[in-house]
Amino acid sequence: MSRIRDWRPLLLGISALVIALDRLTKIWVSRHIIEGDAITIIPGIFRISHVENSGAAFSMFASVPNPERTRWMLTAFSLLAAVVVLVVLVRVGRRLSLTALSMALVLGGALGNVWDRIRYGVVVDFLEVHIVHYHWPDFNVADSAIVIGGILLLLDSLLSPVPASSKPAHTRAQGDSTGV
């Protein structure tokens, strides 16, 4: 009997790598760029900025009447989401798949941002992108990992073949050449 490799340690390592890269980049930005300032990398397209986001993604909830309560609600939601993702990762991570990889990226991203929210009360965002006249809200490595994980999960769901047993009966019957 051949032993199947368990990919969970590698996948959790990917989550840890995302957290480490997120922390290192946020620390660098906080030490080298004054809040509100930026370094232009590609004029008119890409800058490394320093924005402290007290809200959620895209600065949602940043200007609510009770920011401290919102901070803790976002933290609780993020931790709950991280636990759910970890449970899914532990279940599907024995095999290497797009789903397992996406869960590893989402887990690392969620924990990277929740670290900031718990420790500092804000999340440091620093990647600033302009597309023609549109300014994309600033984001960070953790946000990127979450989005890439979400895209991989969507691709996996769209590209995975549907088992014949879960296809509707009329679909299976169309391929039946007996005509019965």
VENQUI-V671062 format. One record per pair of residues at least 4 apart in sequence whose ideal C-beta (glycine too) atoms are under 7 Angstrom apart, sorted by the first residue. I is the first residue (numbers start at 1). J is the second residue. If there is no record, write none. Layout:
I:J
I:J
This chain:
6:94
7:11
7:93
7:94
7:95
7:96
7:100
8:12
8:90
8:93
8:94
9:13
10:14
11:15
11:89
11:93
11:100
11:101
11:104
12:16
13:17
14:18
14:104
14:105
14:108
15:19
15:104
15:107
15:108
16:20
16:108
17:21
17:108
18:22
18:105
18:108
18:109
18:112
18:141
18:142
18:145
19:23
19:108
19:111
19:112
20:24
21:25
21:141
22:26
22:112
22:140
22:141
22:142
23:27
23:112
24:28
25:29
25:126
25:140
25:141
26:30
26:116
26:124
26:140
27:31
28:32
29:33
29:48
29:50
29:124
29:126
30:50
30:124
33:37
33:38
33:39
33:48
33:49
33:50
34:50
35:50
35:52
36:50
37:50
38:47
38:48
38:49
38:128
39:47
39:48
40:47
41:46
41:47
41:48
42:46
44:130
45:129
45:130
46:128
46:129
47:128
48:126
49:126
49:128
49:138
50:126
51:125
51:126
51:138
52:122
52:124
53:59
53:62
53:122
53:123
53:125
54:62
54:67
54:71
54:121
54:122
55:59
55:60
55:61
55:62
56:60
56:61
56:74
57:143
58:137
59:137
61:70
64:70
66:70
67:71
68:72
69:73
70:74
71:75
71:117
71:121
72:76
73:77
74:78
74:117
75:79
75:114
75:117
75:118
76:80
77:81
78:82
78:110
78:113
78:114
78:117
79:83
79:114
80:84
81:85
81:110
82:86
82:107
82:110
82:111
82:114
83:87
84:88
85:89
85:103
85:106
85:107
85:110
86:90
86:107
87:91
88:92
88:103
89:93
89:100
89:103
89:104
89:107
92:97
92:99
92:100
92:103
93:100
95:100
96:100
97:101
97:156
98:102
98:152
98:155
98:156
99:103
99:153
99:156
100:104
101:105
101:152
102:106
102:149
102:152
102:153
102:156
103:107
103:149
104:108
105:109
105:145
105:148
105:149
106:110
106:146
106:149
106:150
107:111
108:112
108:145
109:113
109:142
109:143
109:145
109:146
109:149
110:114
110:146
111:115
112:141
112:142
113:117
113:123
113:142
114:118
115:119
116:120
116:122
116:123
116:124
117:121
117:123
124:140
125:138
125:139
125:140
126:138
126:140
127:138
127:139
127:140
128:138
129:136
130:134
130:135
131:136
139:143
139:144
141:145
142:146
143:147
144:148
145:149
146:150
147:151
148:152
149:153
150:154
151:155
152:156
153:157
154:158
155:159
156:160
162:166
162:167
164:172
167:171
167:172
169:173
170:174
